[in-house]
Amino acid sequence: MNLELLKEINIIQNKKLVVWLNIWSIIIFVLLIALGLFILPAATIAIHIIPMLLFLLAMFVMFCFHELIHGMFFKMFAPGSKVKYGIKSGMFYAANPGVTYSKLPFVVIILMPFFIISCLLVMLSLFPINLHALYVLFAIHTAGCVGDFYYIGVLNNRSLFREQLVVEDTDTGIKIYRNGTTLEQ
């Protein structure tokens, strides 16, 4: 496979990008909370230590599960590869350095945590669980997916849209390559 590097995104070292992603994350969170104020019944807010600790634990588990889902799909599309998990600059990550994926499988890898966790939170809302807490978890998770959404936006950028791309996920971001091989090969 003849690959030409088109773009490398290093989320860890690009401080300007990190600031913009955090701003977008806050905007998404605020908009979802505002929406929740309209669609959920009013609730009194009482802060108790045990429920708050359980909520924080649920958040931690949710973000770990998010990365495990990425890892599961990395493995599904590249069996036998070694997925790396870690935390850098306060961000959990799953990466599969050295393995490239065509555009569609990479989009699936990127979006599956958002879809699966959102569906799980909706299903949990059918049980007698604090609906407001579930909604806040949904808002936090959706806002936390801003980096994944950013990657999707980059891959669907007009200048790259028609390219035959392959993507490598690294422990600091992604590398986007043009696949120099033709479809006939």
C-alpha positions in Angstrom: 0.0 0.0 0.0 1.4 3.4 -1.1 0.4 6.0 1.5 0.9 9.7 1.4 0.5 11.6 4.7 -2.1 14.4 4.1 -2.7 15.6 7.6 -1.5 14.9 11.1 -3.6 16.1 14.1 -1.8 16.1 17.5 -4.5 16.9 20.0 -2.0 16.8 22.9 0.4 19.4 21.6 -1.9 21.7 19.7 -3.0 23.9 22.6 -5.1 26.2 20.3 -7.1 23.1 19.2 -7.5 21.9 22.8 -8.9 25.3 23.8 -11.4 25.3 20.8 -12.5 21.7 21.6 -13.0 22.7 25.2 -15.0 25.7 24.2 -17.2 23.6 21.9 -17.5 21.0 24.6 -18.8 23.6 27.1 -21.2 25.0 24.4 -22.6 21.5 23.7 -23.0 20.8 27.4 -24.7 24.2 28.1 -27.1 23.7 25.2 -28.0 20.2 26.2 -28.6 21.3 29.8 -30.8 24.1 28.6 -32.7 21.7 26.4 -33.1 19.4 29.4 -34.6 22.2 31.4 -37.4 22.3 28.8 -38.0 18.6 28.2 -37.6 17.2 31.8 -39.9 17.8 34.6 -38.7 20.2 37.2 -36.6 18.8 40.0 -35.4 20.0 43.3 -31.7 19.8 43.6 -30.4 18.4 46.9 -26.7 17.5 47.1 -26.0 14.5 49.2 -22.5 13.0 49.4 -23.3 9.3 48.6 -25.4 10.1 45.4 -22.8 12.6 44.3 -20.0 10.0 44.8 -22.1 7.4 42.9 -22.6 10.0 40.1 -18.8 10.7 39.9 -18.2 6.9 39.8 -20.8 6.5 37.0 -19.0 9.3 35.1 -15.6 7.6 35.5 -17.1 4.2 34.4 -18.8 5.8 31.5 -15.6 7.4 30.1 -13.7 4.1 30.6 -16.5 2.2 28.9 -16.3 4.8 26.0 -12.6 4.0 25.4 -13.2 0.3 25.7 -15.8 0.6 23.0 -13.3 2.3 20.8 -10.8 -0.5 21.6 -13.4 -3.2 20.8 -14.1 -1.7 17.4 -10.4 -1.1 16.7 -9.9 -4.9 17.3 -13.0 -5.8 15.3 -11.6 -4.0 12.2 -8.0 -5.1 12.8 -8.0 -8.4 14.6 -4.7 -9.2 16.3 -3.7 -5.6 16.7 -2.6 -4.2 20.1 -4.8 -1.4 21.4 -3.2 1.1 23.8 -5.2 2.7 26.6 -4.2 5.6 28.7 -4.6 9.1 30.0 -2.8 12.1 28.5 -3.4 15.7 29.4 -6.4 14.7 31.4 -8.0 12.9 28.5 -8.7 9.1 28.4 -7.8 7.5 25.2 -7.7 4.3 23.2 -5.4 4.1 20.3 -4.1 1.6 17.8 -0.8 3.1 16.6 0.7 1.6 13.4 -2.7 0.3 12.2 -4.5 2.1 9.4 -8.2 2.0 8.7 -10.1 3.0 5.6 -12.5 6.0 6.2 -15.8 4.1 6.8 -14.4 1.7 9.5 -12.7 4.6 11.2 -15.9 6.6 11.3 -17.6 3.6 12.8 -14.8 3.3 15.4 -15.1 6.9 16.3 -18.9 7.1 16.5 -19.8 3.8 18.2 -19.1 5.0 21.8 -21.5 7.9 21.4 -24.2 5.8 19.9 -23.9 2.8 22.3 -23.6 4.9 25.5 -26.5 7.2 24.4 -28.7 4.1 23.7 -27.7 2.6 27.1 -28.6 5.8 28.9 -32.0 5.9 27.1 -32.6 2.3 28.1 -31.6 3.0 31.7 -34.2 5.8 31.7 -36.9 3.2 31.4 -36.0 2.0 34.9 -36.7 3.8 38.2 -33.3 5.7 38.1 -32.9 9.4 38.5 -33.8 10.7 35.1 -32.1 14.0 35.7 -28.8 12.4 36.6 -29.0 10.2 33.5 -29.6 13.2 31.4 -26.7 15.1 32.9 -24.5 12.0 32.2 -25.8 12.1 28.6 -24.9 15.8 28.3 -21.4 15.2 29.9 -20.7 12.3 27.6 -21.9 14.1 24.5 -19.8 17.1 25.3 -16.9 14.8 26.0 -17.3 13.3 22.5 -16.3 16.6 21.0 -12.9 15.3 19.9 -14.5 12.3 18.2 -17.0 14.7 16.4 -14.0 16.9 15.4 -12.3 13.9 13.7 -15.5 13.2 11.8 -15.6 16.8 10.7 -12.0 16.6 9.5 -12.6 13.4 7.6 -15.7 14.9 5.9 -14.0 18.1 5.1 -14.7 19.1 1.5 -11.0 18.9 0.5 -10.7 15.3 1.8 -14.2 14.1 1.0 -13.5 12.5 -2.3 -10.1 11.2 -1.4 -9.5 7.5 -0.9 -8.3 7.9 2.7 -6.8 5.7 5.4 -6.5 6.8 9.0 -4.2 5.9 11.8 -5.2 6.6 15.4 -2.2 7.4 17.5 -1.9 8.1 21.2 -1.7 11.8 20.5 -4.3 12.2 17.7 -4.7 10.9 14.1 -2.8 10.7 10.9 -4.7 10.9 7.6 -3.2 9.4 4.5 -4.1 9.3 0.9 -4.1 5.7 -0.3 -2.1 5.8 -3.5 -3.3 2.5 -4.7 -6.1 2.4 -7.3 -9.3 0.4 -6.8 -8.2 -2.0 -9.6 -5.2 -3.2 -7.7 
